[in-house]
Amino acid sequence: MSGTITKVSGPLVLAEGLADANVSDVVRVGSQHLIGEILNMTGDRASIQVYEETSGLGPGAEVVTTGMPMSVELGPGMLDNIYDGIQRPLPEMRAAAGDSITRGIDVPALNREKLWDFVPVAKPGDKVGPGDVLGTVQETSAILHKIMVPNGVKGEVVSVVAQGSHVVTDCIAVVRDEKGKEHELTMMQRWPVRIARPYEKKYVPSRPMNSGQRIIDTMFPIAKGGTAAVPGPFGSGKTVVQHQLAKWSDVDIVVYIGCGERGNEMTDVLMEFPELKDPRNGEPLMKRTVLIANTSDMPVAAREASIYTGITIAEYFRDMGYDVAVLADSTSRWAEALREMSGRLEEMPGEEGYPAYLASRLAQFYERAGVIECLGSDERRGSVTAIGAVSPPGGDISEPVSQATMRIVKVFWALDSSLAYARHFPAINWLTSYSLYLDTLEPWYTEQFGEAYMQNRTKAMHILQEESELQEIVRLVGQDALSPADRLTMETAKMIREDFLQQNAFVDEDAYSSYAKQFRLMDLVLRYDSFCREALDKSVDLNALFTIPAREKIGRAKMADAATFAADYDAIEAQMKKEIAEVIAGGEDA
């Protein structure tokens, strides 16, 4: 079915003669067949969001509807790949069109020529339904891709191909439903990006996602299947935090969405990830990563779709039973794309010009995260963890995107530019950040490390808050006016900040910390505080406690090797006890 353009306003095109089309249908616009999506319908008039540059289009050009909603192709070949916002493979587009990608280029998301070694799991006569595994493909060295029965197909397996090499469009199984209709299934399936994929059951997230970043894992943890926001002003390190999470998080698959991101930062990801070694198997990190790039110079309309493309790909891998992390950088630029399209549609603006449905759209994205029981006869659990960066203008988190995000997510890592300028990374402010997963994760921490883990975390936060209050006094009358106990609080807080919370991404031993190492390191700092307080009760010289050699060793303890840190920390603790005892003995002799 085709219609005719009546008006072009940037990425918004108005067309008439599309009475039989539906909202969300994908259309091809003009002689170059630009990709677009119908936003709304009034009679036979359609408002179309075009995902490519519209210069040169004019009234009278033809619009042809495909009759299908905006969908992604799901199957082997997505990992170790980079797509634009509407799932067009950028490497293959470059190979087809050169460095300057032409408009209207049509390249399938999944390579139709690459052969995959399919290993059947189902056999003729098996009863199968949505989510049941028909066979597997070793997509990369890190990930076994499970070929599942698509949604809407249920019945008896008539035939399955033998193990061998096939392309994604080959028929690998035939399923006969209850009505006797036979469905030829391939290794590929399609799914509309704006509709969440179904699941059997949803659970409360109860296991932490280990990111290797101490301020995140110990102070403000996120659960697998949880939601988090990383707000911060320009230059505070949002992208750095996102990169660290992508590199070190103990998830099976990472989907990184560069949504309106600067081109050079997306290039850094592309150059860095293939060189990074996966801590699990030593392979390049790209072997379990999908990159979606919609940089700031790409069409703004496709930016709005990129978020949905990423979360849909993540849900597909979740349905196989994998833990997936979706990193969206940044949702603020996605909201700006919504605002631009809303303005062109002449909708009633909400606060600061954003559309009135901004909060509900953000909620739709974050609510697709979670821990679920997958569809299918075999029991599988998967999770999607959604982490979005927020870039409030001027760092003002009272603006609508930040506020709407804070109402939805349960972890808030507030970045502070003053910490970033002081070279304290990750630049997460420990006084304004929070995590609402602490109560649900506490049983896991207690099971792994005993009650001391959460007690240490609570004590450390209390010391940092006390330091903040004492700093007001220090600014007024100086540190000499503080009591010895308060001076010790200031010193311990400094140790927590510099020796525990601060990390160096360029030093292998410090870039990543396991939970066990984090627990022992925090315990070491707090034991120093405890021993010193016992010594103060015996009226020893505070400066003598601050200058013991073990104090300097605690400052370097975070650089301990992952294999030997336990023995190293035991030695430091023994030395610390001995030296503090000597200080006490010296004070008593005096």
MOSULKA-V638146 format. One line per field, one symbol per residue. burial: + if it has 9 or more other ideal C-beta (glycine too) atoms within 8 Angstrom, else -. A space follows every 10 residues. Layout:
burial: ???
This chain:
burial: --+++--+-- ++++++-+-- +--+++++++ --+++++++- +--+++++++ ++-+--+--- +++++---++ +++++++++- ++++++++++ -+++--+--- +--++-+-++ +----+++-+ -+-----+++ +++++++-++ -++-+-+++- --++++++-+ +----+++-+ -++++++--- -++-++++++ +++---+-+- --+-++-+++ ++++++++++ ++++++++++ +++--+++++ ++++++-++- ++++++++++ +-+-++-+++ -+++-+-+-- --++++++++ +++++--+++ ++++++++++ ++++++++++ ++++++++++ ++++++++++ +++++---++ ---++--++- +++-++++++ ++++++---+ ++++++++++ ++--+-+-++ ++++++-++- +++++++-++ ---+++++++ --+-+-++-+ ++-+++--+- -+++-++-++ +-++++++-+ --++------ -+---+++++ ++++++++++ +++-+---++ +++++-++++ +++++++++- +++-++-+-+ -+-++--+-+ +-+++-++-+ -+--+--++- -++-+++-++ --++-++---
